């Protein structure tokens, strides 16, 4: 019994010494090393899906128990935007272990390009199954999620435009705007403003194109019609400025993305629109009277306007020639008044010209009478308020042998 007592006393002393050594070691627990990586796995309209990986190294000679592992994310203005709880576990002596989680964060504003992440946990050990020692862990980690914004790009715009027809109000204009959404989020295009200018920066019209929703990586074409002023035809080029706003929602944030572009178009030739396939009728009614001073000539210019817009006949000159064989000799030339021809209407402009007998009879060859008398009217058709014109020229021939008092002749071309 004496030896048994001695052995028990020795074992108790050894146990106390061993426990003291462990307890001292516990008091000297080294804090584990913590590293954290946060990657963007996905972004949708409501949230950013983040993959969190926390790696903890245990520099101690005994196992560590990691518990209450938490990541709290804040903006740079310390606004809390999310909290991630990660299940802990045991880390062997001088070992390391990774703890992963996938969670979504939703934001109220766009002040989250840099996240302040606070990682907290408890590291502890157990002695003899019941003695427990824990120490708190806490680190700060900054995470950049700039790449979220890299995908928020303005839409790509492609424009096609054409002139349809001329009207009393101006030039009818059709346009189609193709909008491509290059992002991974749905766009909402409210409307697109098209401002049309000449190359001299003069605004000649505006067109509103109404938009719609555009799915990610998809495109839609929006069509619209409008009218531009006649002045649009006076420039060398037409410039169309395009402006709009694309509304997008990502990670819980509503954001407007402004976009703009421009397109340049050639000025169309008005002859392509003004008459279409219709025929312009011209007439040259002429009345000749023999007077004591000469041949009194009343010349009319009969015009029918088949278009849908008013036209102006300007720079009109009436010339009368004596024709001998192939030779044309100008006898007299007179200006005619400017006239306006309403759409689908006919008008006749008249002027009187006195041809002296001496010029008529002796301006050509040796013959007394010419072979023909040529009547020519030249000028331009103008559209109101523009500088564009269509040159016109019409000829009529009169047999000089038919010239009698009060003779009335009419020619059509």
C-alpha positions in Angstrom: 0.0 0.0 0.0 2.9 2.3 0.7 4.3 1.8 -2.8 0.8 2.3 -4.3 0.5 5.6 -2.5 3.9 6.7 -3.6 3.0 5.8 -7.3 -0.3 7.7 -7.1 1.4 10.8 -5.6 4.0 10.7 -8.4 1.3 10.4 -11.1 -0.6 13.3 -9.6 2.5 15.4 -9.5 3.3 14.4 -13.1 -0.3 15.2 -14.2 -0.1 18.5 -12.4 3.2 19.4 -14.1 1.9 18.3 -17.5 -1.4 20.3 -17.0 0.6 23.3 -15.9 2.7 23.1 -19.0 -0.4 22.8 -21.3 -2.1 25.6 -19.4 1.0 27.8 -19.8 1.0 27.0 -23.5 -2.7 27.8 -23.7 -2.0 31.2 -22.2 0.6 31.7 -25.0 -1.7 30.8 -28.0 -0.4 32.5 -31.1 -3.1 34.2 -33.2 -3.7 32.4 -36.5 -2.9 34.0 -39.8 -6.0 34.9 -41.8 -6.2 35.8 -45.5 -9.4 36.4 -47.5 -10.2 36.6 -51.2 -13.6 37.8 -52.5 -14.5 37.1 -56.1 -17.5 38.2 -58.2 -19.3 35.1 -59.4 -22.3 36.8 -61.0 -24.2 40.0 -61.1 -27.9 40.3 -61.7 -30.6 43.0 -61.4 -31.0 42.4 -57.7 -27.6 41.5 -56.3 -23.9 40.7 -56.7 -23.0 37.1 -56.0 -19.7 37.0 -54.2 -17.5 34.0 -53.6 -15.7 34.3 -50.3 -12.6 32.2 -49.4 -11.0 32.6 -46.0 -7.8 30.7 -45.3 -6.6 30.4 -41.7 -3.2 29.1 -40.7 -2.6 27.6 -37.2 0.9 28.3 -36.0 0.4 26.5 -32.7 1.4 23.0 -31.6 -2.2 22.1 -30.7 -5.5 22.0 -32.7 -7.6 25.1 -33.0 -11.4 25.3 -33.1 -12.7 28.1 -35.3 -16.2 29.3 -34.6 -18.5 32.3 -35.1 -16.8 33.0 -38.5 -18.4 36.1 -40.0 -17.7 38.7 -42.7 -19.4 42.1 -42.4 -19.2 44.2 -45.6 -19.5 48.0 -45.6 -19.2 50.8 -48.1 -16.4 53.3 -47.8 -18.8 55.5 -45.9 -19.3 52.7 -43.3 -22.8 51.9 -44.5 -23.4 48.2 -43.8 -24.6 46.4 -46.9 -24.3 42.8 -46.0 -23.2 40.1 -43.6 -21.8 36.6 -44.4 -21.8 33.8 -41.9 -19.4 30.9 -42.6 -19.4 27.5 -40.8 -16.2 27.0 -38.9 -14.2 23.9 -38.1 -11.0 22.4 -36.6 -7.5 23.2 -37.8 -4.7 20.8 -36.9 -1.5 21.9 -35.3 0.8 23.8 -37.7 -1.9 23.3 -40.3 -4.1 25.5 -42.4 -7.7 25.3 -43.7 -10.0 27.1 -46.1 -13.5 28.2 -45.4 -15.7 29.1 -48.4 -19.1 30.6 -48.9 -21.3 32.0 -51.8 -23.6 34.9 -50.9 -25.4 37.7 -52.5 -25.1 41.4 -51.6 -27.6 44.0 -52.7 -26.9 47.7 -52.7 -28.8 50.9 -52.3 -26.4 53.2 -54.2 -23.4 52.9 -56.4 -20.9 53.7 -53.6 -19.5 50.2 -53.4 -16.6 50.1 -55.8 -14.4 49.4 -52.7 -15.8 47.1 -50.0 -14.6 47.3 -46.4 -14.8 43.7 -45.1 -14.4 43.0 -41.4 -13.6 39.3 -40.7 -14.3 38.2 -37.1 -14.1 34.7 -35.5 -13.2 32.9 -32.3 -10.2 30.5 -32.1 -10.1 28.2 -29.2 -8.8 24.9 -27.7 -10.2 22.3 -25.3 -8.2 20.7 -22.5 -9.2 17.3 -21.1 -12.5 17.8 -22.9 -13.8 20.5 -20.7 -11.2 23.2 -20.1 -11.7 25.7 -23.0 -9.7 28.7 -24.0 -10.8 31.1 -26.8 -9.3 34.2 -28.3 -11.1 36.7 -30.6 -9.9 37.2 -34.2 -10.5 40.3 -36.3 -9.0 41.6 -39.5 -10.0 44.3 -42.1 -9.8 43.5 -45.8 -10.5 45.9 -48.7 -12.1 44.3 -51.8 -12.4 46.0 -55.1 -15.4 45.2 -57.3 -14.6 47.7 -60.0 -15.3 45.0 -62.6 -19.0 45.2 -61.9 -18.9 48.7 -63.5 -16.9 47.5 -66.5 -19.9 45.7 -67.8 -22.1 48.8 -67.5 -21.6 50.3 -71.0 -23.8 52.5 -73.1 -25.7 50.9 -75.9 -24.4 50.6 -79.4 -26.5 52.7 -81.9 -27.0 52.1 -85.6 -29.1 54.6 -87.6 -30.8 54.4 -91.0 -32.7 57.2 -92.5 -34.5 58.1 -95.7 -36.5 61.0 -97.2 -40.0 59.9 -98.2 -41.7 62.8 -99.9 -42.1 66.5 -100.0 -45.2 68.0 -98.4 -46.5 71.5 -97.8 -45.0 71.3 -94.3 -41.6 70.1 -95.3 -39.8 66.8 -96.1 -41.2 63.6 -94.6 -38.5 61.8 -92.9 -38.3 58.1 -91.8 -35.7 56.7 -89.5 -34.9 53.4 -87.8 -32.6 53.3 -84.8 -31.1 49.9 -83.9 -30.0 49.7 -80.2 -27.8 46.9 -79.0 -27.5 46.2 -75.3 -23.9 45.0 -74.7 -24.4 44.5 -70.9 -25.6 41.6 -68.9 -28.6 43.6 -67.6 -31.9 44.6 -69.1 -32.0 48.1 -70.5 -35.1 50.4 -70.5 -34.9 52.9 -73.3 -37.6 55.5 -72.7 -37.2 57.6 -75.8 -34.5 58.8 -78.2 -34.2 62.4 -79.4 -32.9 62.9 -83.0 -31.9 66.5 -83.8 -31.3 67.1 -87.5 -29.0 69.9 -88.5 -27.4 71.1 -91.7 -23.6 71.2 -92.1 -24.0 74.9 -91.2 -25.3 73.9 -87.8 -28.8 75.1 -88.5 -31.5 73.0 -86.9 -34.1 71.8 -89.4 -36.1 69.3 -87.4 -36.5 67.0 -84.5 -37.8 63.5 -84.2 -38.7 61.5 -81.1 -38.2 57.8 -81.3 -40.0 55.9 -78.5 -38.1 53.0 -77.0 -38.8 49.8 -75.0 -37.0 47.2 -72.9 -34.0 45.5 -74.4 -32.8 42.2 -72.9 -29.1 41.6 -72.1 -26.9 41.0 -75.2 -29.9 41.7 -77.4 -31.0 44.4 -79.8 -34.2 46.1 -80.9 -35.0 48.4 -83.8 -37.3 51.4 -83.2 -38.9 53.2 -86.1 -40.3 56.8 -86.3 -41.4 59.4 -88.8 -41.2 63.1 -88.8 -40.8 66.2 -90.9 -37.8 68.4 -91.5 -37.9 72.0 -92.8 -37.3 72.7 -96.5 -34.0 74.4 -95.4 -32.6 70.9 -94.9 -32.3 70.7 -98.7 -29.9 73.7 -98.9 -26.9 72.1 -97.1 -24.2 69.8 -98.4 -24.8 67.2 -95.7 -27.4 66.5 -93.0 -26.1 65.7 -89.5 -28.3 63.8 -87.1 -27.4 64.1 -83.4 -28.8 61.2 -81.3 -29.3 61.4 -77.6 -31.0 59.1 -75.1 -30.9 57.5 -71.7 -30.7 53.8 -70.9 -32.1 52.9 -67.5 -30.5 49.8 -66.0 -31.0 48.0 -62.7 -28.1 45.9 -61.3 -27.3 44.6 -57.9 -30.3 46.5 -56.5 -29.2 49.8 -58.0 -31.2 51.9 -60.4 -28.8 53.7 -62.7 -29.2 55.9 -65.8 -26.6 55.7 -68.6 -26.6 58.5 -71.1 -25.6 57.8 -74.6 -25.1 59.9 -77.7 -23.8 59.6 -81.3 -24.3 61.2 -84.6 -24.8 60.2 -88.2 -24.2 62.1 -91.5 -26.5 61.8 -94.5 -26.3 63.1 -98.1 -28.8 65.8 -99.1 -31.2 64.2 -101.6 -31.9 65.6 -105.0 -35.3 67.1 -104.9 -36.0 65.9 -108.4 -36.3 62.4 -106.9 -39.3 63.5 -104.8 -41.0 66.4 -106.4 -42.7 64.9 -109.4 -42.4 61.1 -108.9 -43.8 59.4 -112.1 -46.1 62.3 -112.9 -45.7 64.4 -116.0 -45.2 68.2 -115.8 -47.3 69.9 -118.5 -46.0 73.1 -120.1 -47.7 75.2 -122.7 -46.7 78.2 -124.8 -49.7 80.1 -125.9 -48.7 82.9 -128.2 -50.6 85.8 -129.8 -49.1 87.9 -132.6 -50.4 91.2 -133.9 -49.0 93.3 -136.7 -48.8 96.9 -135.6 -47.2 100.1 -137.1 -44.2 99.8 -134.8 -43.6 96.1 -135.1 -45.0 92.7 -134.3 -46.8 92.8 -130.9 -46.2 89.4 -129.3 -48.1 88.2 -126.2 -46.4 85.2 -124.8 -47.9 82.9 -122.2 -46.2 80.3 -120.0 -48.8 77.7 -119.1 -47.6 75.4 -116.2 -49.3 72.5 -114.4 -47.8 71.5 -111.0 -48.5 67.8 -110.3 -46.6 67.7 -107.0 -48.0 68.1 -103.5 -46.1 71.2 -102.7 -46.2 74.8 -104.0 -43.5 75.7 -106.5 -42.1 79.0 -107.6 -41.1 79.7 -111.1 -38.3 82.3 -111.0 -35.5 83.7 -113.2 -37.9 83.4 -116.2 -36.7 84.8 -119.4 -38.5 84.8 -122.7 -36.3 84.9 -125.8 -37.3 85.1 -129.5 -35.0 83.9 -132.2 -34.9 84.0 -135.9 -34.0 80.6 -137.3 -32.3 80.4 -140.8 -31.2 76.9 -141.6 -29.3 75.9 -138.5 -28.5 79.5 -137.5 -30.3 81.0 -134.5 -30.2 84.8 -134.1 -31.6 86.4 -131.0 -34.1 89.1 -131.8 -35.4 90.1 -128.4 -35.3 88.9 -124.8 -37.5 89.9 -121.9 -37.8 88.9 -118.2 -41.1 87.4 -117.0 -42.6 87.8 -113.5 -42.1 85.3 -110.7 -45.1 83.0 -110.3 -46.3 80.6 -107.6 -48.0 77.4 -108.7 -50.1 75.7 -106.0 -50.1 71.9 -105.7 -52.2 70.2 -108.5 -52.9 73.6 -110.0 -52.3 75.2 -113.4 -51.2 78.8 -114.0 -50.4 80.9 -117.0 -47.8 83.7 -116.9 -48.0 86.3 -119.7 -45.7 88.9 -121.0 -45.8 91.2 -124.0 -42.8 91.7 -126.3 -42.6 94.1 -129.3 -40.5 92.8 -132.1 -39.3 95.7 -134.4 -39.8 94.9 -138.1 -36.1 95.8 -138.9 -34.8 93.3 -136.4 -37.3 90.6 -137.5 -36.7 91.0 -141.2 -33.0 91.9 -141.4 -31.2 90.1 -138.5 -30.7 86.8 -140.3 -29.6 85.8 -143.7 -30.3 87.5 -147.0 -33.9 86.1 -146.9 -36.6 88.5 -145.9 -38.5 85.9 -143.8 -36.8 83.3 -141.5 -37.5 79.6 -141.8 -38.8 79.6 -138.3 -39.4 81.9 -135.3 -38.1 80.2 -132.1 -39.7 81.0 -128.8 -37.7 79.9 -125.8 -38.6 80.3 -122.1 -35.9 79.4 -119.5 -35.9 79.6 -115.7 -36.0 77.6 -112.5 -38.5 75.8 -110.3 -37.9 76.5 -106.6 -39.4 75.0 -103.5 -40.4 77.6 -101.0 -37.8 78.6 -98.5 -35.0 76.7 -100.2 -32.1 77.4 -102.6 -32.6 74.2 -104.4 -34.0 74.5 -107.9 -34.8 72.5 -111.0 -33.8 74.3 -114.3 -36.5 74.4 -116.9 -36.4 75.2 -120.6 -39.1 75.0 -123.2 -39.0 75.8 -126.9 -41.8 76.5 -129.4 -41.5 77.1 -133.2 -43.7 79.4 -135.2 -44.0 79.4 -139.0 -43.4 83.0 -140.0 -45.8 82.6 -143.0 -48.7 82.1 -140.5 -48.2 85.5 -138.9 -51.4 87.4 -139.5 -53.3 90.0 -137.5 -54.9 88.5 -134.3 -53.5 85.1 -135.1 -53.5 82.8 -132.0 -51.1 79.9 -131.8 -50.5 77.4 -128.9 -47.8 74.9 -128.4 -47.6 72.0 -126.0 -44.4 70.3 -124.7 
